[in-house]
Amino acid sequence: MKHNKVGSVMSTDVVRASYGTPFKEVARLLADHGISGLPVVDEDEKVIGVISETDLIARQAETPDPYEPKRRFRVLALTRGGRRRAAKAAARTAGQLMTEPPVTVSAEDTITSAARTMAQRRVERLPVVEEEDRLVGIVTRRDLLQVFLRPDAEIRDEVVEEVLGRALWLPARSIDVSVVEGVVTLAGQVERKSETEIAVSMTKQIDGVVAVVDNLTYRLDDSHVQPGEPALHGVADDWLRRL
């Protein structure tokens, strides 16, 4: 299957800062461009860190309040996190304020993998880099959501061509495929139970699919096939091993 790549939705007009960009200039860049974060690059355009609004707020939060009574001893300053926050509180440049190492993606990564990275690392944007870590673009959560704007007819065509035809070698009309608002319904009868599992699993991974309704039936239950017995051949073999 052909998955949409990050390069198809990323923005190449990237607002960025250098290591020595002043703190106030960073804040101005975020405000002027209406963005919540930006990458920090070196003189070779390699991404060395990322700054978010959270970093700026953390800096302000750690700045001593002149009207607050001074504390004689701060235990938090002895911890790693405390030292990091203390350093950000004194930050005057992007390099001192940034979070490193940066979390990045490649333009060749799939939208699905980029979305997974965002969720796992709890970030809202990812710098897109080439092989030598040079900045080529930026992708945001909003960019990744574009995949769900894919037309139902386009999704259906991919299910029929890639899943039924190429993977399972089934005639185009052997299975009824309907797509409504990204929800794919598969109905009909196939030869083996394993084919229903493959059809559902592959369909779920198609870009733009919200959910899959499995109304498939089968003639033979091959879930307990013994070694040496007839099995599916071709592309479907790989999918059977993954299920």
C-alpha positions as CSV (number, residue, x, y, z in Angstrom):
1,M,0.0,0.0,0.0
2,K,1.1,3.6,-0.6
3,H,1.0,5.6,2.5
4,N,1.0,9.4,2.4
5,K,4.4,10.7,3.3
6,V,5.3,13.6,5.6
7,G,6.8,15.4,2.6
8,S,3.3,15.7,1.1
9,V,1.8,17.7,3.9
10,M,4.8,19.6,5.5
11,S,5.5,23.3,5.1
12,T,8.8,24.3,3.6
13,D,8.5,27.9,4.7
14,V,9.9,27.4,8.2
15,V,10.3,30.0,10.9
16,R,13.5,29.1,12.7
17,A,16.0,30.6,15.2
18,S,19.8,30.2,15.5
19,Y,21.7,29.4,18.7
20,G,22.3,33.1,19.4
21,T,18.9,34.5,18.7
22,P,17.9,36.6,21.7
23,F,15.0,35.5,24.0
24,K,12.8,38.4,23.1
25,E,13.3,37.8,19.4
26,V,12.2,34.2,19.8
27,A,9.0,35.4,21.6
28,R,8.5,37.9,18.8
29,L,8.8,35.3,16.1
30,L,6.2,33.0,17.8
31,A,3.8,35.9,18.2
32,D,4.2,37.5,14.8
33,H,3.8,34.2,12.9
34,G,1.1,32.8,15.2
35,I,3.0,29.6,15.9
36,S,3.6,27.6,19.2
37,G,7.1,26.5,18.5
38,L,10.1,26.6,16.2
39,P,13.4,24.7,15.5
40,V,16.8,26.0,16.3
41,V,19.5,25.4,13.7
42,D,23.2,25.8,13.5
43,E,25.2,27.6,10.7
44,D,24.8,24.5,8.5
45,E,21.0,24.5,8.9
46,K,21.2,21.4,11.0
47,V,18.5,21.1,13.7
48,I,20.1,21.2,17.1
49,G,17.0,21.9,19.3
50,V,13.4,23.0,19.5
51,I,11.7,25.8,21.4
52,S,8.0,25.8,22.3
53,E,5.8,28.2,24.1
54,T,6.2,25.9,27.1
55,D,9.9,26.7,27.2
56,L,9.2,30.4,27.3
57,I,6.6,30.1,30.0
58,A,8.9,27.9,32.0
59,R,11.5,30.5,31.8
60,Q,9.1,33.2,33.1
61,A,7.8,30.9,35.8
62,E,11.3,30.3,37.1
63,T,12.2,34.0,37.1
64,P,12.4,35.2,40.8
65,D,9.6,37.4,41.9
66,P,11.0,40.5,43.5
67,Y,8.1,40.7,45.9
68,E,8.4,37.1,47.0
69,P,10.4,36.3,50.2
70,K,13.7,34.8,49.4
71,R,14.1,31.1,50.2
72,R,17.3,30.2,52.0
73,F,17.4,26.7,50.4
74,R,15.8,25.2,47.4
75,V,15.9,21.4,47.2
76,L,14.6,21.3,43.7
77,A,17.7,23.0,42.5
78,L,19.7,19.9,43.4
79,T,17.7,17.7,41.0
80,R,18.4,17.3,37.3
81,G,15.0,18.8,36.4
82,G,15.6,21.6,38.9
83,R,19.0,22.4,37.4
84,R,17.4,22.4,33.9
85,R,14.7,24.7,35.0
86,A,17.2,27.0,36.7
87,A,19.2,27.2,33.4
88,K,16.1,28.1,31.4
89,A,15.3,30.8,33.9
90,A,18.6,32.5,33.1
91,A,18.3,31.8,29.4
92,R,19.0,34.8,27.2
93,T,19.3,33.1,23.8
94,A,17.5,30.4,21.8
95,G,20.4,28.0,22.4
96,Q,20.1,28.3,26.1
97,L,16.3,28.0,26.1
98,M,15.9,25.2,23.6
99,T,15.0,21.6,24.4
100,E,17.5,19.1,23.1
101,P,18.0,16.6,21.5
102,P,15.3,17.6,19.0
103,V,12.6,15.1,18.0
104,T,12.5,15.1,14.2
105,V,11.1,13.2,11.2
106,S,12.0,12.6,7.6
107,A,10.0,13.7,4.6
108,E,9.9,10.0,3.6
109,D,8.3,8.9,6.9
110,T,4.6,8.1,6.7
111,I,2.0,10.4,8.2
112,T,1.0,7.5,10.5
113,S,4.5,7.2,12.0
114,A,4.8,11.0,12.4
115,A,1.5,11.1,14.2
116,R,2.6,8.3,16.5
117,T,5.8,10.1,17.3
118,M,3.9,13.3,18.1
119,A,1.6,11.4,20.5
120,Q,4.4,9.5,22.2
121,R,6.6,12.5,22.6
122,R,3.7,14.9,23.4
123,V,4.7,17.5,20.9
124,E,2.6,19.6,18.5
125,R,5.1,20.0,15.6
126,L,8.1,18.2,14.2
127,P,11.0,19.6,12.2
128,V,11.5,17.6,9.0
129,V,15.1,16.9,8.2
130,E,17.1,15.3,5.4
131,E,19.8,12.6,5.8
132,E,22.3,14.9,7.4
133,D,19.8,16.5,9.8
134,R,19.4,19.7,7.8
135,L,16.1,21.4,8.1
136,V,13.8,21.0,5.0
137,G,10.4,21.6,6.5
138,I,8.0,21.5,9.5
139,V,4.9,19.4,10.1
140,T,2.2,20.1,12.6
141,R,-0.7,18.2,14.1
142,R,-3.0,20.2,11.8
143,D,-1.0,19.1,8.8
144,L,-1.3,15.4,9.7
145,L,-5.0,15.7,10.1
146,Q,-5.3,16.4,6.4
147,V,-5.1,12.7,5.8
148,F,-8.7,12.4,7.2
149,L,-9.9,14.8,4.5
150,R,-9.3,12.1,1.9
151,P,-12.4,11.4,-0.2
152,D,-14.4,8.2,0.5
153,A,-14.2,7.2,-3.1
154,E,-10.4,7.3,-3.1
155,I,-10.3,5.2,0.0
156,R,-12.6,2.7,-1.5
157,D,-10.5,2.4,-4.7
158,E,-7.4,1.6,-2.6
159,V,-9.2,-1.1,-0.6
160,V,-10.4,-2.7,-3.8
161,E,-7.1,-2.4,-5.7
162,E,-4.5,-2.9,-2.9
163,V,-6.2,-5.1,-0.3
164,L,-8.6,-7.3,-2.3
165,G,-6.8,-7.3,-5.6
166,R,-3.1,-7.2,-4.9
167,A,-2.9,-8.8,-1.5
168,L,-5.7,-11.3,-1.6
169,W,-6.1,-11.8,-5.3
170,L,-9.8,-11.6,-5.1
171,P,-12.1,-10.3,-8.0
172,A,-13.0,-6.7,-7.6
173,R,-16.7,-7.5,-7.1
174,S,-16.3,-10.5,-4.8
175,I,-16.5,-8.3,-1.7
176,D,-18.8,-5.4,-1.2
177,V,-16.8,-2.3,0.0
178,S,-18.6,0.8,1.1
179,V,-17.0,3.9,2.7
180,V,-19.0,6.6,4.5
181,E,-17.1,9.4,6.3
182,G,-14.0,7.3,6.4
183,V,-15.7,4.3,7.9
184,V,-15.1,1.2,5.7
185,T,-17.6,-1.7,5.7
186,L,-16.5,-5.0,4.2
187,A,-19.2,-7.5,3.4
188,G,-19.3,-10.8,1.6
189,Q,-17.8,-14.3,1.8
190,V,-14.2,-15.3,1.3
191,E,-12.6,-18.8,1.2
192,R,-10.5,-18.7,4.5
193,K,-10.9,-17.0,7.9
194,S,-7.3,-15.7,7.6
195,E,-8.3,-13.7,4.5
196,T,-10.9,-11.8,6.6
197,E,-8.2,-11.0,9.2
198,I,-5.8,-9.8,6.5
199,A,-8.5,-7.7,4.8
200,V,-9.5,-6.0,8.0
201,S,-5.9,-5.4,9.2
202,M,-4.7,-4.0,5.9
203,T,-7.8,-1.8,5.5
204,K,-7.3,-0.3,9.0
205,Q,-3.8,0.9,7.9
206,I,-5.0,2.8,4.8
207,D,-4.6,6.5,5.1
208,G,-7.8,8.3,5.9
209,V,-9.6,5.2,7.3
210,V,-11.4,6.1,10.6
211,A,-12.7,2.6,11.4
212,V,-13.5,-0.8,9.7
213,V,-16.8,-2.7,10.1
214,D,-16.2,-6.4,9.5
215,N,-19.2,-8.1,8.0
216,L,-17.1,-10.8,6.2
217,T,-17.8,-14.5,6.4
218,Y,-15.7,-17.4,5.4
219,R,-16.1,-21.0,4.3
220,L,-13.0,-22.6,5.9
221,D,-11.5,-21.9,9.3
222,D,-7.7,-22.1,8.7
223,S,-6.7,-20.6,12.1
224,H,-5.2,-23.9,13.1
225,V,-3.5,-24.9,9.9
226,Q,-0.7,-27.4,10.6
227,P,2.8,-27.1,9.0
228,G,2.8,-28.5,5.5
229,E,-0.9,-27.9,4.8
230,P,-2.0,-25.6,1.9
231,A,-1.8,-21.9,2.7
232,L,-2.1,-18.6,1.0
233,H,0.7,-17.5,-1.3
234,G,2.0,-14.2,-2.4
235,V,1.7,-10.8,-0.7
236,A,-0.8,-12.2,1.8
237,D,1.9,-14.6,3.3
238,D,3.7,-11.7,4.9
239,W,0.5,-10.4,6.5
240,L,-0.4,-13.8,7.9
241,R,2.9,-13.9,9.7
242,R,2.2,-10.5,11.3
243,L,-1.3,-11.3,12.6
